[in-house]
Amino acid sequence: MTLEPSPRSELARVRMAELSEKTGVPVATIKYYLREGLVPPGERTSPNQAKYDDGHVQRIKLIRALMDVGGLSLATVGEVLAEVDTGEASPHHVLGIAQQGITTSPQVVDDEAREWALATVRDLTERRGWPCKSGDDLVIQALVGVLCTIREVGHGWYLDKLDDYAEIADRIADLDLEGIAGIESLEQIIEIAVVETVLGDRLLSVLRRLAQQRASKTYFAGVAADGQFGRRRP
């Protein structure tokens, strides 16, 4: 990947050591990013010296967010950045690439179960107006795997609530995206969206546990006299 030097920044340019301090990334790692073309070269001040601006800081933060929070491979990070650097890619397209990278690898299911789950997904996505481009899409495959597991463990009744959960998911997606809709920097959009998706999954998981405690107390009133949820730890 060949990148052009970043445009001049209104902020002061800094040397490599200061760039490392600003980003919290070791000098050796930054040099590796430079060699791999993930970070554009700085402005040469001598044969062995260069200065870097806030554009370099933002790029390094994006790389770390994609790798450390999103868990993307270096190859996928390179693919995302290549799209960013074309200057032509839309946020929707680039976020799609990043989303594929942060999606958990699908589980292996038998053909019959997979066809049943795919049919269920297609029906759902058609009702919701969601994209369902291909059964090879990692996000679709991940949903297929979850549905197969639900059926396998004998909790088919859970599938009756699929549209209700999809309705909640739509609202969550709107909340996720409305906060970054006004940002012009594609790099910032991607960084925030990836972090929000990964950390948002964790946040929702914990909030769900707390809400279940409230719901359990309501639905099973009187079962636990002491009002405690779950077994007490010694």
C-alpha positions as CSV (number, residue, x, y, z in Angstrom):
1,M,0.0,0.0,0.0
2,T,1.4,3.4,-1.0
3,L,0.3,6.4,1.0
4,E,0.9,10.0,0.4
5,P,2.4,12.1,3.2
6,S,-0.3,13.5,5.4
7,P,-1.4,17.1,4.8
8,R,0.1,19.9,7.0
9,S,-1.5,20.2,10.3
10,E,-2.4,23.3,12.1
11,L,-0.9,21.8,15.2
12,A,2.8,21.7,15.9
13,R,4.8,18.9,14.3
14,V,6.7,16.6,16.6
15,R,9.6,14.2,16.4
16,M,9.2,10.4,16.7
17,A,9.8,10.3,20.5
18,E,7.1,12.8,21.1
19,L,4.8,11.0,18.7
20,S,5.4,7.9,20.8
21,E,4.6,9.8,23.9
22,K,1.4,11.3,22.5
23,T,0.0,7.9,21.3
24,G,1.4,5.6,24.0
25,V,2.8,3.4,21.3
26,P,6.5,2.4,21.4
27,V,8.9,3.9,18.8
28,A,9.7,0.5,17.4
29,T,6.0,-0.2,16.7
30,I,5.5,3.1,15.0
31,K,8.5,2.5,12.8
32,Y,7.0,-0.9,11.9
33,Y,3.7,0.8,10.9
34,L,5.7,3.2,8.8
35,R,7.6,0.4,7.0
36,E,4.3,-1.5,6.4
37,G,2.7,1.7,4.9
38,L,0.0,1.8,7.6
39,V,1.1,5.2,8.7
40,P,2.1,7.8,6.1
41,P,5.7,9.2,6.3
42,G,6.4,12.3,8.2
43,E,8.0,15.5,6.9
44,R,11.7,15.0,6.4
45,T,13.9,17.5,8.3
46,S,17.1,15.7,7.6
47,P,18.1,12.3,6.1
48,N,17.5,10.5,9.4
49,Q,14.9,12.8,11.0
50,A,11.2,13.5,10.3
51,K,8.4,15.4,12.1
52,Y,4.8,14.2,12.5
53,D,1.5,15.9,13.0
54,D,-1.9,15.3,14.5
55,G,-2.9,13.3,11.4
56,H,-0.2,10.7,12.4
57,V,-1.5,10.7,16.0
58,Q,-5.1,10.0,14.7
59,R,-3.9,7.3,12.4
60,I,-2.0,5.5,15.1
61,K,-5.0,5.7,17.5
62,L,-7.1,4.2,14.7
63,I,-4.7,1.3,14.2
64,R,-4.6,0.6,18.0
65,A,-8.4,0.8,18.2
66,L,-8.8,-1.7,15.4
67,M,-6.3,-4.1,16.7
68,D,-6.5,-3.8,20.5
69,V,-10.3,-3.2,20.9
70,G,-11.6,-4.6,17.7
71,G,-9.3,-7.5,17.6
72,L,-8.7,-7.1,13.8
73,S,-5.7,-8.8,12.2
74,L,-2.9,-6.6,10.8
75,A,-4.1,-7.7,7.3
76,T,-7.6,-6.5,7.9
77,V,-6.4,-3.3,9.4
78,G,-4.4,-2.8,6.2
79,E,-7.5,-3.4,4.1
80,V,-9.5,-0.9,6.1
81,L,-6.8,1.8,5.9
82,A,-6.3,1.1,2.1
83,E,-10.0,2.0,1.7
84,V,-9.7,5.1,3.8
85,D,-6.7,6.3,1.9
86,T,-8.4,6.1,-1.5
87,G,-10.4,9.1,-0.5
88,E,-13.4,7.7,-2.3
89,A,-14.7,5.1,0.1
90,S,-18.0,5.8,2.0
91,P,-18.2,5.4,5.8
92,H,-20.8,2.7,5.2
93,H,-18.5,0.7,3.0
94,V,-15.4,1.0,5.3
95,L,-17.4,0.3,8.4
96,G,-18.7,-2.9,6.7
97,I,-15.1,-4.1,6.2
98,A,-14.3,-3.3,9.9
99,Q,-17.5,-5.0,11.1
100,Q,-16.6,-8.2,9.3
101,G,-13.2,-8.1,11.1
102,I,-14.7,-7.8,14.6
103,T,-17.3,-10.5,14.1
104,T,-16.6,-13.8,15.9
105,S,-15.7,-16.7,13.6
106,P,-18.9,-18.7,12.9
107,Q,-19.4,-22.2,14.3
108,V,-19.7,-25.3,12.2
109,V,-23.2,-26.5,11.7
110,D,-24.7,-29.3,9.6
111,D,-26.3,-28.6,6.3
112,E,-29.9,-29.1,7.4
113,A,-29.5,-26.8,10.4
114,R,-27.7,-24.2,8.3
115,E,-30.5,-24.1,5.6
116,W,-33.2,-23.7,8.3
117,A,-31.3,-20.9,10.0
118,L,-30.5,-19.1,6.7
119,A,-34.2,-19.2,5.8
120,T,-35.1,-17.8,9.3
121,V,-32.5,-15.0,8.8
122,R,-33.7,-14.2,5.3
123,D,-37.3,-13.9,6.6
124,L,-36.1,-11.7,9.5
125,T,-34.0,-9.4,7.4
126,E,-36.7,-9.0,4.8
127,R,-39.2,-8.0,7.5
128,R,-36.7,-5.6,9.0
129,G,-35.3,-4.1,5.8
130,W,-31.8,-5.3,6.8
131,P,-29.2,-6.3,4.3
132,C,-28.7,-10.0,3.7
133,K,-26.3,-10.1,0.8
134,S,-24.9,-13.6,1.1
135,G,-24.8,-16.6,3.4
136,D,-21.0,-16.2,3.3
137,D,-21.2,-12.8,5.1
138,L,-19.6,-13.3,8.5
139,V,-22.3,-11.4,10.4
140,I,-25.0,-13.6,8.8
141,Q,-23.0,-16.7,9.5
142,A,-22.6,-15.7,13.2
143,L,-26.4,-15.2,13.5
144,V,-26.9,-18.6,11.8
145,G,-24.7,-20.2,14.4
146,V,-26.6,-18.6,17.3
147,L,-29.9,-19.7,15.9
148,C,-28.7,-23.2,15.4
149,T,-27.5,-23.4,19.0
150,I,-30.8,-22.1,20.3
151,R,-32.7,-24.8,18.4
152,E,-30.2,-27.5,19.4
153,V,-30.5,-26.9,23.1
154,G,-34.3,-27.0,22.9
155,H,-35.2,-23.4,23.4
156,G,-37.1,-22.8,20.2
157,W,-39.6,-20.6,22.1
158,Y,-36.8,-18.1,22.2
159,L,-37.1,-17.7,18.4
160,D,-40.6,-16.4,18.9
161,K,-39.0,-13.3,20.4
162,L,-36.7,-12.8,17.5
163,D,-38.6,-9.8,16.1
164,D,-38.8,-8.2,19.5
165,Y,-35.0,-8.4,19.9
166,A,-34.5,-7.2,16.3
167,E,-36.6,-4.1,17.2
168,I,-34.3,-3.4,20.2
169,A,-31.2,-3.9,18.0
170,D,-32.5,-1.3,15.5
171,R,-32.8,1.2,18.2
172,I,-29.4,0.4,19.5
173,A,-27.9,0.8,16.1
174,D,-29.5,4.2,15.7
175,L,-28.0,5.2,19.1
176,D,-24.6,4.0,18.0
177,L,-24.6,5.9,14.7
178,E,-26.3,9.1,15.5
179,G,-23.4,10.2,17.7
180,I,-20.9,10.0,14.9
181,A,-23.1,11.1,12.0
182,G,-21.8,14.7,12.1
183,I,-18.1,13.8,12.2
184,E,-16.3,14.5,8.9
185,S,-13.1,12.5,9.5
186,L,-13.5,9.0,8.1
187,E,-10.7,7.8,10.4
188,Q,-12.5,9.1,13.5
189,I,-15.8,7.6,12.3
190,I,-14.3,4.2,12.0
191,E,-12.4,4.4,15.3
192,I,-15.4,5.5,17.3
193,A,-17.7,3.0,15.6
194,V,-15.4,0.0,16.2
195,V,-14.9,1.0,19.9
196,E,-18.6,1.7,20.4
197,T,-19.5,-1.7,18.9
198,V,-17.0,-3.8,20.9
199,L,-17.4,-1.9,24.2
200,G,-21.1,-1.5,23.5
201,D,-21.5,-5.2,23.4
202,R,-19.9,-5.5,26.8
203,L,-22.0,-2.6,28.2
204,L,-25.2,-4.1,27.0
205,S,-24.3,-7.5,28.4
206,V,-23.8,-6.0,31.9
207,L,-26.9,-3.8,31.7
208,R,-28.9,-6.9,30.7
209,R,-27.7,-8.7,33.8
210,L,-28.8,-5.8,36.0
211,A,-32.2,-5.5,34.2
212,Q,-32.7,-9.3,34.7
213,Q,-32.2,-8.8,38.4
214,R,-35.0,-6.3,38.4
215,A,-37.2,-8.5,36.2
216,S,-36.5,-11.6,38.3
217,K,-37.6,-9.8,41.4
218,T,-40.8,-8.7,39.7
219,Y,-41.7,-12.1,38.0
220,F,-40.7,-14.3,40.9
221,A,-41.8,-12.1,43.8
222,G,-41.7,-14.0,47.1
223,V,-39.5,-16.8,45.9
224,A,-36.3,-15.2,47.4
225,A,-37.4,-13.8,50.7
226,D,-34.1,-11.9,51.2
227,G,-34.4,-10.2,47.8
228,Q,-31.0,-11.4,46.7
229,F,-30.4,-12.5,43.1
230,G,-28.4,-15.7,42.8
231,R,-26.3,-17.6,45.3
232,R,-24.4,-15.7,47.9
233,R,-20.6,-16.0,47.7
234,P,-18.9,-17.0,50.9
